[in-house]
């Protein structure tokens, strides 16, 4: 359903509707098979329980009327005894009924557990971290012979990569799509585990740093920002729950987000639809930048922060980013020449490694990107 507009553009919506109908029919058949077994087993249990109670009722009735005499106690059954036994009989078979119910619940749990086990068997991708913490001051970053390859893929995305970013320095990382720039950010953030090499933060191996402490030190702005159900304010406060209203206003002004928030009838209390569908890509990106301003972290990881913005908005954001990057360690992924000008150094990524651009290469790179 989320890709309906794309299907319409390629005139494939009718073909897809047949696939949806086929999947729905397969699901119906599987569901009916399960229900058929459940109803059949329940019916069998109920049948034998009911037959047993009926046989008991007939026996008690005949005994009460004196038509049966199996021993001296047969004629001693009174109406009180008969009613008591009939009331007690269904409770006697209750555990049998519950056994059927729990058996089906167990089968459903087993089927669900099979899928959960597949997830649990997935290789751990997030660095577990250690017990060390980082200072609140600016932090330096260093990659020492770091390599990384995705599971099932032989070519290494990062191949013995060496990279050094001084505390408070802004470095732009450029290169063609698919060369591994976003992967480098994910490895640095700890979302992916390097297959070899060591990443150090101010001399401390990343693997030895507490995960929560490292997450508190970085602000990550991705190309694909996720907005969660709730208000704009709720989404912004994820970066800093203790932020005041003045902090929110300042962050949104710096991110050039106030110009559209002020036009909304409910302002910061505007509810966000699924996947932020009631906002444009540029507005979502500005909210992402506002979260980065609000977090005020010493390390900035920016993946094409102005990719969804027009030239006017880009100029405003770049002015704010320049102030935000000042005094912070920043790794900036970009293809846009104006954004590159924020960097103290430009690194070109090729064949899984980083090459620093000298002044001549920097001018050529800016000219190529501009053209």
Steps between C-alpha positions, in 0.01 A plus 500: 500500500788739575634441151164555332602823330808330351286214374261750339788674324607171345140382437557196719230553762260243345773238477592565862137470607500144359808421708333643812187294427711186454685562830169562677357174363809305612469657844129407514578138410772473767273661758210265421732199527601608848141576603378167355744311719418712804123461458526128429709423807279722718188333363638152576587598858161664553321198350660246733454729799133548417447126441662422835279750681192361321586142596548613859164678496322191365668277757410735786142528378451125479668450837285770661185334365618163622524351153865412550654323793877447485573426862355621824583867427298515178166558674655749743552774235279794587394798292757709688779257405390484138485878459836539670664247265345660192624843603846362575533297178571795262775621736654152484546539123610865516876416509449296181345802327777727625756249371361546149502879532857510630613252236386735222657797678822302525492421127446868417787598730725240335421639154569855618818391679642359178500848348633656820783245513600602147533858623693396810740301285588809298860610548538784750573818306507755780822543695435392858734757652696493822498695824705809414350848461601803297562855613252776414762692301571471127594151390746379238429203272751258352455197272791256505499241218122461525339250263136409454303272269130424501396144571495288187696754297864436425620849401590713801317830523774633728846361433763578768373855515700757694341830595582761762273789602634739760278627781286787373592440134245478217581246230298447181495152352418483131486230236258329262189325629558148628864555591432453873457849646176423684646167614790688657253712698309192612820332616602812689159528664520133601213381283740270317793308646831525313646170392854621571681802636433737788304825530621729777321797653751731667734203541236263641392203285136530401440143616601601856259796524155468655244492220262749665788734572612494135143551378477808721812644337385484138230670295416305185318664208420244231359528150202295613360664813240308698215689668299310757129520588438796727538874480785703354601590854512133605729418208733790575519422871638155418835676455483676836204417728596776746500775235289808570261673259767763439746224406246359255442839340873567468570157344216538251608852405855376440365214288271737304203291612300775670384645169273199438428412866358850557258448210355185655176558696624297798869594471725268700196293602430397139464124478732317260340247269648161419858539370450879506271489196346838588840672458723549198848351476659839562287560810589158640869572441471832684341326797789254497747788504303663783544182703876518437510864614295410806724208599810723497736200479880536463510266197291561187440233237329659201389294202395743223332739748376734225401237244127574514522879517466767236773758444342762726452256789844350439663841542319549833590151623865533398530824693361321805712189442811714489421625848402149617821339372719757671688331785345161422652198333305462177499237229298626204388290205399712202503549125405866507773763453349752742496239775859398427612855571413447867778244535852562619612200293351297218559126477425297189385144557607241243545122512409492869767752600524876557732732311543855620442760230774759462425856395513422129281191535261697719450766233456236231252311716292811561499578132396144408221495753381845391493399135 
